Amino acid sequence: MNKKDIIDTISHKTALSRGQIRQVVEEVLDEITLRLSRGEKCQFTGFGTFQIKKRAARKVIHPSTRERITVSARNIPVFIPGRKLLESVSSLEGDFFD
């Protein structure tokens, strides 16, 4: 599923137009991005939390040259699923990931 699919699905379930849904989805994503860029968390109870983690600098080996290089420290966005999301996903049956 991608952003277009989400917009289409919500549009079919509500009386709102695709344009209205698109605007809301864009605003939500922009707000999450803005908050993360300020170092804030975005928590959606039951669904999960978006937050920033600091990744330390580390040494790696370039795969084609075998040269040792240092990757600088950086901030990365992470998502930590909430309890309801985890429970919903854990109830999946079958070879979903195979």
ABEGO torsion letter per residue (X at the ends): XBAAAAAAAAAAABABBAAAAAAAAAAAAAAAAAAAAAGBBBBBBGAEBBBBBBBBBBBBBBAAAGBBBBBBBBBBBBBBBBAAAAAAAAABBEBAAX
